[in-house]
Amino acid sequence: MDDQQPLSHLQLTFVAEKLPLFTTVLQSGIEIMTPAGSSLGQFLGAPPGFTAEYLANVVQTIFHNG
């Protein structure tokens, strides 16, 4: 993790008709490494745009370790 650069954003662009090809990828989730001892609040508040209001009103499910 030490030699990785932070990812500020990820943008996917594709033809609408091809969306079904991405559903498996989009439903699989992502892996994000975080320093040991970080709280869930620190982790969720770190990405740009993830405000307390956004988390309270939009995020409905969080899976930890699968």
Secondary structure, 3 states (H helix, E strand, C coil): CCCCCCCCCCCCCCCHHHHHHHHHHHHHCCCCCCCCCCCHHHHHHCCCCCCHHHHHHCCCCCCCCC
